[in-house]
Each structure stands twice: as C-alpha cells, then as structure tokens.
Amino acid sequence: MFVRSGLIKLPFQRAMTTLTPVATKNAPPAAASYSQAMKANNLVFVSGQIPYTPDNKPVEGSIADKAEQVFKNVSAILEASNSSFEKVVKVNVFLADIKSFAEFNTVYAKYFSVHKPARSCVAAAALPLNVDLEMEVIAAEND
C-alpha cells in the first residue's frame, strides 16, 4: 500500500454520526413509528410524503393538486431541517398509476427546473392510505 507521509494518519478514526429527528407542524404528522425526516452527516432524509395537509386531511382533486401538496409538505420539512429544494440530491417518486406520470411531472418541473436532482419514479401496486402518490427526498443541509 502506498501512503504519502503526512496525508493519512494511522490508525483511522471515524467520527460518531449524530442522528437528529426532524419534526414540523407545517407538514402532516408521521402516521406511525417514524420521523418526518432524519439528519445525519449533513444530509437530510425526508420520509415519504403523501398528499395530506398539515392538519392530516387528504387532498382531493387531480394528481397535480395532490403533487402540489406533497411538494408543500417536503418544502416544510426541508426548511425545518435547514435545507431546501436547491439542496436535494435524490428524489424517489411512487405513483399508484404510472399513467399519472406526465401530469405529476408538470408539477415536478416547477420545483426542479434549473437544479435537477437524481430521480426514480415507479408505479406501486398500493400506497399508504390508498393515496395516488408518495415522494421522498435526500438533501444536503445548507452551509
């Protein structure tokens, strides 16, 4: 093994990771035993958000209407986590019907037009509470 003198100090020491749960009243409360988000090593892991209002009421209407609420929920959680959409690294989207992709994508493009994080979008046979979509994100904290 080639090691330049002074660049690597042996033995290696790993810093302990601090896990910090995040909760905000500006997004729906967690429906089970999980956090709205967790912070670790300057990253924010936002749990899947569904189209429910902060007072825990389902949003009716089109996929676009529901997607707007999901983005509001994610935004509130990111803000409470010292982050924002501009710091999102990865997005996972789950749709109950993949035919809703184009309509969902019109809303998505409003939030991610310049900054374009990595993304997966899949059809799911069933989602919690029979909703049409769910979205989770991973973001970096603001500096």
MDAnalysis code that builds the backbone (N, CA, C; Angstrom):
import MDAnalysis as mda
import numpy as np

u = mda.Universe.empty(429, n_residues=143, atom_resindex=np.repeat(np.arange(143), 3), trajectory=True)
u.add_TopologyAttr("name", ["N", "CA", "C"] * 143)
u.add_TopologyAttr("resid", np.arange(1, 144))
u.add_TopologyAttr("resname", ["MET", "PHE", "VAL", "ARG", "SER", "GLY", "LEU", "ILE", "LYS", "LEU", "PRO", "PHE", "GLN", "ARG", "ALA", "MET", "THR", "THR", "LEU", "THR", "PRO", "VAL", "ALA", "THR", "LYS", "ASN", "ALA", "PRO", "PRO", "ALA", "ALA", "ALA", "SER", "TYR", "SER", "GLN", "ALA", "MET", "LYS", "ALA", "ASN", "ASN", "LEU", "VAL", "PHE", "VAL", "SER", "GLY", "GLN", "ILE", "PRO", "TYR", "THR", "PRO", "ASP", "ASN", "LYS", "PRO", "VAL", "GLU", "GLY", "SER", "ILE", "ALA", "ASP", "LYS", "ALA", "GLU", "GLN", "VAL", "PHE", "LYS", "ASN", "VAL", "SER", "ALA", "ILE", "LEU", "GLU", "ALA", "SER", "ASN", "SER", "SER", "PHE", "GLU", "LYS", "VAL", "VAL", "LYS", "VAL", "ASN", "VAL", "PHE", "LEU", "ALA", "ASP", "ILE", "LYS", "SER", "PHE", "ALA", "GLU", "PHE", "ASN", "THR", "VAL", "TYR", "ALA", "LYS", "TYR", "PHE", "SER", "VAL", "HIS", "LYS", "PRO", "ALA", "ARG", "SER", "CYS", "VAL", "ALA", "ALA", "ALA", "ALA", "LEU", "PRO", "LEU", "ASN", "VAL", "ASP", "LEU", "GLU", "MET", "GLU", "VAL", "ILE", "ALA", "ALA", "GLU", "ASN", "ASP"])
u.atoms.positions = np.array([
    [0.845, -1.180, 0.000],
    [0.000, 0.000, 0.000],
    [0.888, 1.239, 0.000],
    [0.614, 2.172, -0.875],
    [1.387, 3.389, -0.987],
    [0.715, 4.477, -0.153],
    [1.418, 5.005, 0.820],
    [0.890, 6.070, 1.661],
    [1.912, 7.186, 1.707],
    [1.500, 8.369, 1.292],
    [2.387, 9.521, 1.377],
    [2.487, 9.956, 2.830],
    [3.630, 10.273, 3.203],
    [3.866, 10.696, 4.583],
    [3.045, 11.943, 4.896],
    [2.282, 11.875, 5.966],
    [1.535, 13.020, 6.442],
    [0.136, 13.162, 5.874],
    [-0.179, 12.472, 4.787],
    [-1.513, 12.605, 4.212],
    [-2.544, 11.762, 4.944],
    [-2.152, 10.587, 5.344],
    [-3.074, 9.693, 6.034],
    [-2.504, 9.393, 7.404],
    [-3.319, 9.617, 8.397],
    [-2.880, 9.350, 9.759],
    [-3.427, 7.991, 10.180],
    [-2.567, 7.184, 10.683],
    [-2.958, 5.861, 11.143],
    [-2.921, 5.847, 12.658],
    [-3.754, 5.161, 13.368],
    [-4.906, 4.438, 12.832],
    [-6.034, 5.409, 12.456],
    [-6.874, 4.969, 11.529],
    [-8.010, 5.782, 11.108],
    [-8.983, 5.927, 12.264],
    [-9.550, 7.091, 12.393],
    [-10.583, 7.302, 13.393],
    [-11.838, 7.777, 12.699],
    [-12.943, 7.146, 13.043],
    [-14.225, 7.549, 12.471],
    [-14.962, 8.412, 13.470],
    [-15.514, 9.475, 12.993],
    [-16.327, 10.334, 13.848],
    [-17.675, 9.657, 14.085],
    [-18.223, 9.851, 15.252],
    [-19.539, 9.299, 15.562],
    [-20.590, 10.090, 14.796],
    [-21.529, 9.405, 14.205],
    [-22.607, 10.050, 13.482],
    [-23.700, 10.445, 14.461],
    [-24.114, 11.680, 14.390],
    [-25.233, 12.144, 15.191],
    [-26.490, 12.071, 14.351],
    [-27.486, 11.371, 14.837],
    [-28.774, 11.263, 14.161],
    [-29.749, 12.213, 14.844],
    [-30.348, 13.085, 14.047],
    [-31.267, 14.078, 14.596],
    [-32.619, 13.964, 13.902],
    [-33.674, 13.607, 14.647],
    [-35.003, 13.579, 14.033],
    [-35.503, 14.998, 13.786],
    [-36.296, 15.148, 12.745],
    [-36.866, 16.443, 12.385],
    [-38.382, 16.319, 12.403],
    [-39.029, 17.308, 12.997],
    [-40.491, 17.347, 13.009],
    [-40.938, 18.796, 12.849],
    [-41.992, 18.988, 12.073],
    [-42.581, 20.305, 11.893],
    [-44.097, 20.167, 11.882],
    [-44.764, 21.183, 12.381],
    [-46.233, 21.204, 12.342],
    [-46.738, 21.678, 10.981],
    [-45.824, 22.065, 10.088],
    [-46.195, 22.562, 8.764],
    [-46.288, 21.456, 7.715],
    [-46.258, 20.220, 8.172],
    [-46.434, 19.050, 7.302],
    [-47.231, 18.024, 8.105],
    [-47.845, 17.066, 7.421],
    [-48.631, 16.070, 8.164],
    [-47.770, 15.329, 9.183],
    [-48.347, 15.003, 10.338],
    [-47.568, 14.256, 11.330],
    [-47.253, 12.854, 10.824],
    [-46.184, 12.282, 11.335],
    [-45.848, 10.902, 10.984],
    [-47.003, 10.002, 11.415],
    [-47.388, 9.086, 10.548],
    [-48.558, 8.244, 10.800],
    [-48.223, 6.977, 11.576],
    [-46.971, 6.732, 11.812],
    [-46.566, 5.511, 12.519],
    [-45.253, 5.797, 13.245],
    [-44.491, 4.766, 13.466],
    [-43.249, 4.885, 14.229],
    [-42.085, 5.277, 13.306],
    [-42.095, 6.520, 12.851],
    [-41.004, 7.053, 12.037],
    [-40.979, 8.565, 12.192],
    [-39.934, 9.182, 11.713],
    [-39.789, 10.638, 11.767],
    [-40.131, 11.233, 10.413],
    [-40.550, 12.491, 10.409],
    [-40.771, 13.173, 9.133],
    [-39.468, 13.220, 8.347],
    [-38.361, 13.362, 9.058],
    [-37.039, 13.341, 8.435],
    [-36.009, 13.007, 9.508],
    [-34.844, 12.568, 9.033],
    [-33.689, 12.345, 9.901],
    [-32.500, 13.055, 9.278],
    [-31.704, 13.698, 10.133],
    [-30.470, 14.335, 9.683],
    [-29.294, 13.489, 10.148],
    [-28.339, 13.278, 9.244],
    [-27.115, 12.540, 9.565],
    [-26.006, 13.019, 8.642],
    [-24.878, 13.377, 9.217],
    [-23.700, 13.780, 8.435],
    [-24.030, 14.838, 7.381],
    [-24.732, 15.876, 7.772],
    [-25.100, 16.991, 6.889],
    [-26.033, 16.594, 5.755],
    [-26.667, 15.437, 5.875],
    [-27.685, 15.022, 4.912],
    [-29.032, 14.964, 5.605],
    [-30.089, 15.207, 4.829],
    [-31.457, 15.156, 5.332],
    [-32.191, 14.081, 4.549],
    [-32.745, 13.116, 5.265],
    [-33.502, 12.024, 4.665],
    [-34.974, 12.239, 5.001],
    [-35.748, 12.718, 4.020],
    [-37.159, 13.022, 4.238],
    [-37.982, 11.769, 3.950],
    [-38.792, 11.382, 4.939],
    [-39.677, 10.230, 4.773],
    [-40.685, 10.506, 3.663],
    [-41.244, 9.441, 3.122],
    [-42.229, 9.566, 2.061],
    [-43.378, 10.470, 2.459],
    [-43.650, 11.470, 1.637],
    [-44.748, 12.404, 1.887],
    [-45.897, 12.110, 0.934],
    [-47.085, 12.129, 1.498],
    [-48.286, 11.841, 0.716],
    [-49.149, 13.098, 0.657],
    [-50.158, 13.122, -0.223],
    [-50.976, 14.332, -0.370],
    [-51.987, 14.508, 0.768],
    [-51.445, 14.827, 1.938],
    [-52.254, 15.166, 3.110],
    [-51.826, 16.547, 3.573],
    [-52.748, 17.291, 4.131],
    [-52.456, 18.624, 4.636],
    [-51.791, 18.519, 6.012],
    [-51.212, 19.615, 6.497],
    [-50.597, 19.568, 7.828],
    [-51.579, 19.188, 8.944],
    [-52.890, 19.435, 8.733],
    [-53.870, 19.012, 9.740],
    [-54.385, 17.597, 9.464],
    [-53.605, 16.853, 8.648],
    [-53.831, 15.419, 8.411],
    [-55.115, 15.100, 7.640],
    [-55.466, 15.960, 6.704],
    [-56.640, 15.742, 5.854],
    [-56.172, 15.408, 4.432],
    [-56.797, 14.423, 3.783],
    [-56.395, 14.089, 2.414],
    [-56.757, 15.192, 1.428],
    [-55.914, 15.383, 0.435],
    [-56.168, 16.358, -0.620],
    [-56.943, 15.654, -1.727],
    [-58.023, 16.264, -2.146],
    [-58.832, 15.741, -3.255],
    [-58.430, 16.469, -4.533],
    [-58.828, 15.928, -5.665],
    [-58.569, 16.598, -6.923],
    [-57.643, 15.810, -7.818],
    [-56.992, 16.520, -8.711],
    [-56.133, 15.905, -9.723],
    [-54.792, 15.492, -9.118],
    [-54.025, 14.738, -9.891],
    [-52.660, 14.389, -9.474],
    [-51.835, 15.667, -9.287],
    [-52.070, 16.663, -10.128],
    [-51.348, 17.931, -9.985],
    [-51.664, 18.592, -8.649],
    [-52.934, 18.597, -8.247],
    [-53.326, 19.162, -6.953],
    [-52.633, 18.419, -5.815],
    [-52.623, 17.107, -5.923],
    [-52.022, 16.272, -4.882],
    [-50.502, 16.441, -4.857],
    [-49.903, 16.550, -6.025],
    [-48.456, 16.749, -6.106],
    [-48.056, 18.083, -5.479],
    [-48.839, 19.125, -5.707],
    [-48.543, 20.432, -5.102],
    [-48.505, 20.313, -3.582],
    [-49.453, 19.561, -3.000],
    [-49.451, 19.405, -1.541],
    [-48.235, 18.616, -1.074],
    [-47.870, 17.590, -1.823],
    [-46.682, 16.811, -1.466],
    [-45.451, 17.711, -1.482],
    [-45.317, 18.559, -2.484],
    [-44.175, 19.472, -2.539],
    [-44.208, 20.481, -1.394],
    [-45.398, 20.947, -1.004],
    [-45.502, 21.841, 0.157],
    [-45.021, 21.123, 1.417],
    [-45.421, 19.867, 1.573],
    [-45.008, 19.093, 2.747],
    [-43.496, 18.908, 2.774],
    [-42.941, 18.513, 1.637],
    [-41.487, 18.306, 1.564],
    [-40.765, 19.623, 1.825],
    [-41.244, 20.704, 1.271],
    [-40.621, 22.015, 1.477],
    [-40.603, 22.384, 2.957],
    [-41.705, 22.170, 3.646],
    [-41.786, 22.488, 5.077],
    [-40.791, 21.662, 5.880],
    [-40.666, 20.400, 5.534],
    [-39.734, 19.522, 6.253],
    [-38.289, 19.909, 5.940],
    [-38.000, 20.211, 4.683],
    [-36.651, 20.660, 4.330],
    [-36.306, 21.944, 5.066],
    [-37.233, 22.885, 5.122],
    [-36.991, 24.148, 5.826],
    [-36.705, 23.885, 7.306],
    [-37.468, 22.996, 7.924],
    [-37.250, 22.657, 9.338],
    [-35.927, 21.922, 9.545],
    [-35.370, 21.400, 8.457],
    [-34.118, 20.640, 8.503],
    [-32.902, 21.454, 8.093],
    [-33.081, 22.767, 7.871],
    [-32.000, 23.628, 7.382],
    [-31.557, 23.199, 5.983],
    [-32.552, 23.009, 5.109],
    [-32.261, 22.641, 3.729],
    [-33.322, 23.260, 2.827],
    [-33.276, 22.905, 1.542],
    [-34.226, 23.452, 0.576],
    [-34.212, 22.581, -0.681],
    [-35.113, 22.881, -1.604],
    [-35.154, 22.125, -2.862],
    [-33.848, 22.248, -3.647],
    [-33.161, 23.384, -3.512],
    [-31.900, 23.579, -4.230],
    [-30.805, 22.638, -3.737],
    [-30.993, 22.029, -2.580],
    [-30.001, 21.120, -1.997],
    [-30.398, 19.650, -2.133],
    [-31.508, 19.384, -2.815],
    [-31.962, 17.995, -2.975],
    [-31.010, 17.246, -3.900],
    [-30.603, 16.066, -3.456],
    [-29.673, 15.225, -4.193],
    [-30.417, 14.108, -4.938],
    [-31.437, 13.543, -4.303],
    [-32.138, 12.376, -4.858],
    [-33.608, 12.457, -4.507],
    [-34.467, 12.108, -5.458],
    [-35.913, 12.070, -5.268],
    [-36.403, 10.688, -5.672],
    [-37.261, 10.100, -4.843],
    [-37.939, 8.849, -5.183],
    [-39.430, 9.127, -5.209],
    [-40.058, 8.823, -6.334],
    [-41.487, 9.069, -6.515],
    [-42.179, 7.725, -6.734],
    [-43.300, 7.561, -6.044],
    [-44.111, 6.355, -6.182],
    [-45.505, 6.781, -6.627],
    [-45.941, 6.259, -7.756],
    [-47.265, 6.577, -8.293],
    [-48.137, 5.325, -8.282],
    [-49.401, 5.482, -7.897],
    [-50.325, 4.349, -7.920],
    [-50.641, 3.947, -9.358],
    [-50.560, 4.907, -10.274],
    [-50.819, 4.636, -11.688],
    [-49.769, 5.384, -12.513],
    [-48.938, 4.642, -13.218],
    [-47.857, 5.270, -13.989],
    [-48.406, 6.185, -15.082],
    [-49.671, 6.046, -15.427],
    [-50.288, 6.939, -16.407],
    [-50.382, 8.371, -15.871],
    [-50.200, 8.540, -14.577],
    [-50.212, 9.867, -13.954],
    [-48.862, 10.570, -14.062],
    [-47.884, 9.885, -14.639],
    [-46.520, 10.416, -14.670],
    [-46.441, 11.788, -15.327],
    [-47.031, 11.962, -16.490],
    [-46.920, 13.239, -17.219],
    [-47.510, 14.391, -16.405],
    [-48.665, 14.166, -15.813],
    [-49.297, 15.225, -15.012],
    [-48.447, 15.535, -13.768],
    [-47.955, 14.497, -13.102],
    [-47.076, 14.708, -11.952],
    [-45.826, 15.478, -12.375],
    [-45.269, 15.107, -13.507],
    [-44.016, 15.701, -13.965],
    [-44.146, 17.195, -14.253],
    [-45.332, 17.664, -14.628],
    [-45.520, 19.102, -14.849],
    [-45.329, 19.873, -13.546],
    [-45.799, 19.309, -12.436],
    [-45.603, 19.942, -11.131],
    [-44.142, 19.811, -10.718],
    [-43.584, 18.633, -10.876],
    [-42.187, 18.377, -10.520],
    [-41.264, 19.383, -11.210],
    [-41.520, 19.642, -12.482],
    [-40.664, 20.541, -13.266],
    [-40.709, 21.981, -12.744],
    [-41.784, 22.374, -12.083],
    [-41.854, 23.719, -11.492],
    [-40.860, 23.862, -10.340],
    [-40.625, 22.795, -9.631],
    [-39.743, 22.834, -8.464],
    [-38.293, 22.491, -8.810],
    [-38.122, 21.705, -9.857],
    [-36.778, 21.290, -10.267],
    [-36.583, 21.596, -11.747],
    [-36.443, 22.889, -12.074],
    [-36.246, 23.269, -13.472],
    [-34.777, 23.529, -13.771],
    [-34.099, 24.261, -12.898],
    [-32.680, 24.539, -13.087],
    [-31.858, 23.456, -12.400],
    [-32.112, 23.289, -11.111],
    [-31.453, 22.232, -10.325],
    [-32.216, 20.936, -10.559],
    [-31.538, 19.924, -11.080],
    [-32.202, 18.665, -11.430],
    [-31.534, 17.505, -10.690],
    [-32.110, 17.134, -9.527],
    [-31.514, 16.035, -8.761],
    [-31.727, 14.691, -9.450],
    [-30.996, 13.693, -8.992],
    [-31.244, 12.329, -9.457],
    [-32.664, 11.952, -9.040],
    [-33.319, 11.106, -9.845],
    [-34.710, 10.768, -9.537],
    [-35.037, 9.371, -10.004],
    [-35.873, 8.710, -9.226],
    [-36.514, 7.461, -9.633],
    [-38.014, 7.684, -9.545],
    [-38.747, 7.102, -10.461],
    [-40.205, 7.180, -10.429],
    [-40.733, 5.804, -10.804],
    [-41.496, 5.208, -9.903],
    [-42.008, 3.858, -10.140],
    [-43.495, 3.801, -9.846],
    [-44.148, 2.853, -10.482],
    [-45.546, 2.566, -10.161],
    [-45.560, 1.578, -9.010],
    [-46.406, 1.839, -8.035],
    [-46.538, 0.966, -6.873],
    [-47.950, 0.381, -6.864],
    [-48.050, -0.895, -6.553],
    [-49.355, -1.559, -6.541],
    [-50.286, -0.922, -5.515],
    [-49.746, -0.494, -4.396],
    [-50.553, 0.149, -3.361],
    [-49.659, 1.085, -2.554],
    [-50.243, 2.197, -2.120],
    [-49.531, 3.168, -1.299],
    [-50.304, 3.376, 0.001],
    [-49.647, 3.889, 1.038],
    [-50.316, 4.072, 2.323],
    [-51.590, 4.913, 2.200],
    [-52.601, 4.532, 2.939],
    [-53.879, 5.249, 3.000],
    [-54.535, 5.389, 1.632],
    [-54.205, 4.494, 0.712],
    [-54.791, 4.491, -0.643],
    [-54.560, 5.782, -1.416],
    [-53.439, 6.452, -1.178],
    [-53.140, 7.684, -1.905],
    [-52.612, 7.355, -3.300],
    [-52.580, 8.374, -4.160],
    [-52.133, 8.210, -5.540],
    [-50.632, 8.376, -5.722],
    [-49.982, 9.065, -4.767],
    [-48.547, 9.285, -4.918],
    [-47.887, 9.468, -3.568],
    [-46.599, 9.207, -3.581],
    [-45.748, 9.411, -2.407],
    [-44.384, 9.837, -2.930],
    [-43.728, 10.739, -2.192],
    [-42.421, 11.212, -2.633],
    [-41.500, 11.362, -1.425],
    [-40.278, 10.853, -1.569],
    [-39.256, 11.019, -0.535],
    [-38.035, 11.657, -1.172],
    [-37.273, 12.383, -0.362],
    [-36.081, 13.047, -0.890],
    [-34.913, 12.897, 0.068],
    [-33.730, 13.029, -0.501],
    [-32.495, 13.140, 0.262],
    [-31.874, 14.468, -0.157],
    [-31.498, 15.267, 0.838],
    [-30.941, 16.589, 0.554],
    [-29.734, 16.849, 1.442],
    [-28.906, 17.778, 1.021],
    [-27.808, 18.256, 1.850],
    [-28.324, 19.424, 2.689],
    [-27.733, 19.607, 3.863],
    [-28.084, 20.770, 4.672],
    [-27.474, 22.016, 4.045],
    [-28.067, 23.167, 4.328],
    [-27.476, 24.434, 3.906],
    [-26.158, 24.632, 4.635],
    [-25.261, 25.374, 4.000],
    [-23.956, 25.652, 4.619],
    [-24.093, 26.581, 5.796],
])
